[in-house]
């Protein structure tokens, strides 16, 4: 799994299973954002929409619990 951590200049800083790496923004889909989960396919990088949505939902739920929301 690869997660976009942030953008720095012409590169995306990406968290991978083996650590952090840089990927040229030119290689990513135009609408890529920090927090997106990306996959490398035969035709290039794509955003894993389902995994990204699930990850964002999980993070929002954890944050809510930390702030004293739903338990």
C-alpha positions as CSV (number, residue, x, y, z in Angstrom):
1,X,0.0,0.0,0.0
2,X,1.2,3.5,-0.8
3,X,-0.2,6.6,0.9
4,X,0.4,10.2,-0.3
5,X,1.8,11.9,2.8
6,X,2.4,15.4,1.3
7,X,3.6,17.3,-1.8
8,X,7.0,19.0,-1.9
9,X,7.7,20.9,-5.1
10,X,7.4,18.5,-8.1
11,X,7.2,15.4,-5.9
12,X,4.7,13.5,-3.8
13,X,6.2,12.1,-0.6
14,X,4.7,8.7,-0.3
15,X,4.6,6.3,2.6
16,X,5.2,2.7,1.6
17,X,5.5,-0.6,3.5
18,X,9.3,-0.1,3.4
19,X,9.5,3.6,4.3
20,X,9.1,6.9,2.6
21,X,9.9,7.6,-1.1
22,X,9.3,10.4,-3.6
23,X,7.3,10.1,-6.8
24,X,7.2,12.7,-9.5
25,X,3.8,14.4,-9.5
26,X,3.8,14.0,-13.3
27,X,3.3,10.2,-12.8
28,X,0.2,10.6,-10.6
29,X,-3.4,11.3,-11.5
30,X,-4.2,15.0,-11.7
31,X,-6.6,14.9,-8.8
32,X,-4.3,13.2,-6.3
33,X,-4.4,14.6,-2.8
34,X,-2.6,14.0,0.4
35,X,-4.0,11.0,2.2
36,X,-4.9,9.2,-1.0
37,X,-4.0,5.5,-1.3
38,X,-2.4,4.8,-4.7
39,X,-1.6,1.7,-6.6
40,X,0.9,1.0,-9.3
41,X,-0.7,-0.7,-12.3
42,X,0.7,-1.7,-15.7
43,X,-0.6,1.6,-17.0
44,X,0.7,3.8,-14.2
45,X,-0.4,5.0,-10.8
46,X,-4.1,5.1,-9.9
47,X,-6.0,6.2,-6.8
48,X,-7.6,3.4,-4.9
49,X,-10.9,5.2,-4.3
50,X,-12.5,2.6,-2.1
51,X,-9.4,2.1,0.2
52,X,-9.0,5.9,0.4
53,X,-12.6,6.4,1.4
54,X,-12.4,3.7,4.0
55,X,-9.2,5.1,5.4
56,X,-10.6,8.6,5.7
57,X,-13.7,7.3,7.4
58,X,-11.7,5.3,9.9
59,X,-9.5,8.3,10.7
60,X,-12.6,10.6,11.2
61,X,-14.1,8.0,13.5
62,X,-11.0,7.8,15.6
63,X,-10.7,11.6,15.8
64,X,-14.3,11.8,16.9
65,X,-13.6,9.3,19.7
66,X,-10.5,11.2,20.8
67,X,-12.6,14.4,21.0
68,X,-15.1,12.7,23.2
69,X,-17.7,11.8,20.5
70,X,-19.3,8.5,19.9
71,X,-17.8,5.6,21.8
